[in-house]
């Protein structure tokens, strides 16, 4: 019942600092109800009491909050635009770039960025911050071990060059980890980093309410340097982009323009 879920939302916020009010209720409630029922609990109150005492249940719950579906070079045509247009534009102004992969999940996105930097821009100094709310996926990201499915959009030449195959799995070359810092971060609550040249946040904000998205877009704008770029997912077009001092640089790429403030 709805009151049960409302009480649950408040309890979760008090315990782990995640505000479920800022996620689209219908989608999130359906996901969590399925998980709750799978574990044999008939109410959200009893489910909360259970995972408050059981770290495995709590980790599973946190995993379900995050949408851990990712792959290398997801939507490859957009990555081609990043390689051919956006990164050269940014590097022309500054050969040292700071990139933030926000809500990085199990690491496919930041490693795609690191691979692109090493392969196509070896003379540039590119540092990557990779963040997620979920400790479990960050640990998986640090390991850098992936299935063939995760690499399906990656050209074979890059797959052979930057991965070691072990059985049915692929382990990423250690050198690609060198310029990536993995860190826990809650987009809805934590302080955002500053002076970022490129923010990549894709296929995540569709799960948030309009109120939450507005706050995040504004924080992203504040995080970016002047002329910095935000790269979003293929279902995440920003309406009223200039409200956040963004101009459309390319489809799904928004460039900060401080004259719009």
SULGIZI-V878423 format. One line per field, one symbol per residue. ss: DSSP state (a for helix, b for strand, c for the rest). phi: phi as a letter, one per 20 degrees, with the letter a starting at -180 (. if undefined). psi: psi as a letter, one per 30 degrees, with the letter a starting at -180 (. if undefined). A space follows every 10 residues. Layout:
ss=???
phi=???
psi=???
This chain:
ss=caaaaaaaaa aaaaaaccca aabcaaaaaa aaaaaaaacc cccaaaaaaa aaacaaaaaa aaaaaccccc cccccaaaaa aaaaaaaaaa aaaccbbbbb bbcccccaaa aaaaaaaaaa ccccbbbbbb bbccaaaaaa aaacbbbcaa accccaaaaa aabbbbccbb bbcaaaaccb bbbbcccccc cccccbbbbb bcccaaabca aaaaaaaaaa aaabbbbbbb bbcccccccc aaaacbbbbb ccbbbbcaaa c
phi=.fffffffgf ffffecmeef geegfgffff fffffgffen debfffffff ffdcffffff ffgffeeedb aflflgffff fgfecffgff fgebfddddd eelfleogff fffffffffd cfeeecdcdd cbedgfffff fffmdcefgf dfeeggffff fdcdecmedc dfffffegdd debfbdfece fefdleebdd bcmcffeefg fffgffgfff gffffgmfcd ddffdcgeel gffdmddfeb gmcddfcffe f
psi=leeeeeeeee eeeeeggkjf ffkkeeeeee eeeeeeeegg kflfeeeeee fffjeeeeee eeefekiijl lkhkifeeee eeefeeeeee eeekfjkjkj jkhfbgfeee eeeeeeeeef hffljjkkkj llfjeeeeee eeehklleef gffkkeeeee egkkkjbglk kkkefffegk jkkkkjffel kkllhkekkj jkheffflle eeeeeeeeee eeeklkglkk jllfghkjkh effghkkjel kgkkkkjfff .
